[in-house]
Amino acid sequence: MPSKEFYVMIERDEDGLYIGEVPQLKACYSQGETIDELIQNIREVIEMCLEEIEEESTTEFIGIQKVVV
């Protein structure tokens, strides 16, 4: 199976945990106490998400835009 590239949006919550979400895959997120732990965990979640969906259901990540209100 060829490698696929995914982007992970990373935030830190009020408890200091890193939360990662993959915008291209629905309900694909994980957490970790460090960024390295988060990345290891999110890789496992991505693999599980890919097993459950068809390739056509992924979306293309375009980018992140900051909006000031």
C-alpha positions in Angstrom: 0.0 0.0 0.0 1.5 3.4 -1.0 2.2 5.9 1.8 -0.4 8.7 2.3 0.2 12.1 3.8 -2.1 13.6 6.4 -1.9 16.9 8.2 -2.6 17.0 12.0 -4.0 20.1 13.7 -2.5 20.3 17.2 -3.9 22.2 20.2 -3.1 22.1 23.9 -6.0 21.8 26.3 -6.3 23.3 29.8 -4.7 20.2 31.4 -1.6 20.5 29.2 -2.5 17.5 26.9 -1.8 17.8 23.2 -4.9 17.1 21.1 -4.5 16.3 17.4 -7.1 16.1 14.7 -6.8 15.0 11.1 -9.1 17.3 9.0 -9.2 15.0 6.0 -10.7 12.1 8.0 -14.0 12.4 9.9 -13.7 11.7 13.7 -10.0 11.1 13.5 -8.4 12.5 16.6 -6.1 11.6 19.5 -4.2 13.0 22.4 -0.8 12.7 24.2 1.2 14.2 27.0 3.9 15.2 24.5 3.8 16.0 20.8 5.9 12.8 20.1 3.3 10.7 22.0 0.5 12.5 20.2 2.0 11.7 16.8 2.5 8.1 17.7 -1.1 7.8 18.9 -2.5 9.7 15.9 -0.7 7.4 13.4 -2.5 4.4 15.0 -5.9 6.3 14.8 -5.3 7.2 11.1 -4.6 3.6 10.3 -7.9 2.6 12.0 -9.8 5.3 10.3 -8.5 4.3 6.9 -9.6 0.7 7.5 -13.1 1.9 8.1 -13.6 4.2 5.1 -13.3 4.2 1.4 -10.6 6.3 -0.2 -13.3 8.5 -1.9 -14.5 9.8 1.5 -11.3 11.6 2.4 -11.1 15.3 1.8 -8.2 17.4 0.6 -6.6 19.6 3.3 -6.2 23.2 2.0 -4.9 25.0 4.9 -5.6 27.0 8.0 -6.7 30.6 8.0 -6.7 32.9 11.0 -9.9 35.0 11.4 -10.1 38.0 13.7 -13.5 38.8 15.0 
